[in-house]
Amino acid sequence: MRNEIKVYGVGDCQDTRNVLEYLDSERLNYNYVDLDSNEHAQEKVNEHNDGRRVTPTIELTADGQTRVLSNPGIEELADAIENVGLNRRGALDDADGWRKAS
């Protein structure tokens, strides 16, 4: 399993935009999943959040372990990224040629 940062959110959510801006400013690679256009992703977010739509919901995966954060503050997100071992490059330099989803 590869290491990754996956952000589930919606474009009109300021908290989602803040997280994406932070990840960009730190030059961390991530995948963004728009909940308005992905029903399966919405179900996954609901599952992580006791049936509620919480944005952003972020999955941090490293070394086969996944940590889920629901609407974290930037400091909480930064600490979690460091704690799971995703460095400033995102530890995402795998053979799949990681890139930020648009």
Secondary structure, DSSP 8 states (H G I E B T S, - for coil): ---EEEEEE-TT-HHHHHHHHHHHHTT---EEEEGGG-HHHHHHHHHHTTT---SSEEEEEETTEEEEEES--HHHHHHHHHHTT--TTTT---TT------
